[in-house]
Amino acid sequence: MSLPWTLHGDGRHIAPGAIVAPNERLNWFATIGFGAQHVIAMFGATFLVPLLTGFNPSTTLMFSGLGTMLFLLITRNRVPSYLGSSFAFIAPVVAASKADSPSAALGAVFLTGAALALVGLFVQSVGTKWIGQLLPPVVMGSIVALIGFNLAPAAYNNFKEGPLVGVITLVTVILCTVSFKNLLGRVSILIGVAVGYLVALATGAVDTTNIVNADWFGLPQFTHPTFNLSFLPMFLPVVLVLLAENVGHVTSVAQMTGKNLDHMVGRTLFSDGAATMLSASFGGSATTTYGENIGVMAATRVYSTAAYWVAAIFALLLSLSPKVGAVIMSVPAGVLGGVTFALYGLIGIIGVRMWVDANVDFGKPKNQLTAGVALVVGIADVTWELGDIKLTGIALGTVSAVLIYHVMNGISQWRGTDAESEPAAEETV
């Protein structure tokens, strides 16, 4: 059976201004190199999620690789993307695990993946126009921002466990980000964790017992979900974030490759949902398209899906070493605190960037109150319990953003006040 990629040029060189298209590849030596590069780019963020949520990192790595393969099959190798652990799930997973158990959190992750897959089927049928109408930039930016800032207390709680290594880790991330170009700059999280880990190891803050006792080769630990529908409201706002994130990734790839991929959005959403369901079925983190790897493509101009198959195989092989998983699980809390100060902050700033890129007019009261109320609700982690259903700050902040915007937008258009650019209370600020 012939492979679905044609050789780009001589397989070794890329002409100035040229790109390696998704249906092309370089020679296999170069393709393996680019695949390994994608593994490095995704690794730091992908292993942090199971560390922060209590899921097994080896299991997550395995289904990160398998999920990427599933994505490439469903999209017929037309959309280059790697599927890694989603940070959007961290807060609700931690909350569900504390309230019940990790298996109950897995059940909610599975159902969220199912909901995303259904959205993908819907988008495949009707298109993507309704997404922008339901979630304009001010709403989507608010939701993404509040998810990042809602996690701030979790970052500080870890940081307090080892402030010295936390500071060293954070400083390393910052310096690597600003000092290096291309790949080294993009894996600053991984470098920061490595430096912090070595410092912790040197100061005796790392327990190496499990590392020494772990086997070099073996299957990861599998656990299975249980289902508690009362946790679902905490997770459903994540679907909105993943929806916008996925569409944004596909749009970015389309712009970089010069190909219209709008017709693939339904497939990519369905793929993310299906991969998340598969991973949660065996104890892995939710897996969705990864911005880190899209950044690598932008830097290298190599969009070959062959490189992603190689990356998926590498991830699968790494997952078959319990010793690798034991090393990951031994990362101390202080290191996690330092790196999550950066990561959670960046999630929040991504939401702010959505406002900036879309030129959101914060002179309009509807935009001010949509963002302002949603952020306060999310950061304060306002919680309501309605019987067995618990609504946390992320869920309530998301609902607030959607309702406030659409209610105020409807009333302002009806009353003709939409053109007003200054809130009545501004003079008192």
Secondary structure, 3 states (H helix, E strand, C coil): CCCCCEECCCCCCCCCCCCECCCEECCHHHHHHHHHHHHHHHHHHHHHHHHHHCCCHHHHHHHHHHHHHHHHHHCCCCCCCCEEECHHHHHHHHHHHHHCCHHHHHHHHHHHHHHHHHHHHHHHHHCCHHHHHHCCHHHHHHHHHHHHHHCHHHHHHHHCCCHHHHHHHHHHHHHHHHHCCHHHHHCHHHHHHHHHHHHHHHCCCCCCHHHHHCCCCCCCCCCCCCCCHHHHHHHHHHHHHHHHHHHHHHHHHHHHHCCCCHHHHHHHHHHHHHHHHHHHHCCCCCEEECHHHHHHHHHHCECCHHHHHHHHHHHHHHHCCHHHHHHHHCCCHHHHHHHHHHHHHHHHHHHHHHHHHCCCCCCCHHHHHHHHHHHHHHHHCCCEEECCEEECHHHHHHHHHHHHHHHHHHHHHHHCCCCCCCCCCHHHC
